[in-house]
Amino acid sequence: MKRLHIKFIKWLSNGFGYKIVMLKAKNGTTAFEGDRELLRYVDVSGYFFKKEPLKRTYPKFIEPEPIKPLTPEQLKELGIIPNN
């Protein structure tokens, strides 16, 4: 019965399609529950010691130039406008 709430949380989150990791620190020990494949993405020491998240830089998004319509000469060359 002690772990019933943990099993319920895991079942509920997996039912909705989520993967979770539960961390518990008590009396100098650390306990992990949940989906183990997510542990490599969790900053455990930063969470327990309340450290700031790592600074991450993302590339700047460059807006593409607007698409220019084709000229009538280009449309004739492509055969879209028939030649008179």
LINVENLIN-V291665 format. One record per pair of residues at least 24 apart in sequence whose C-alpha atoms are under 8 Angstrom apart, sorted by the first residue. I is the first residue (numbers start at 1). J is the second residue. If there is no record, write none. Layout:
I	J
I	J
//
This chain:
6	33
10	34
//
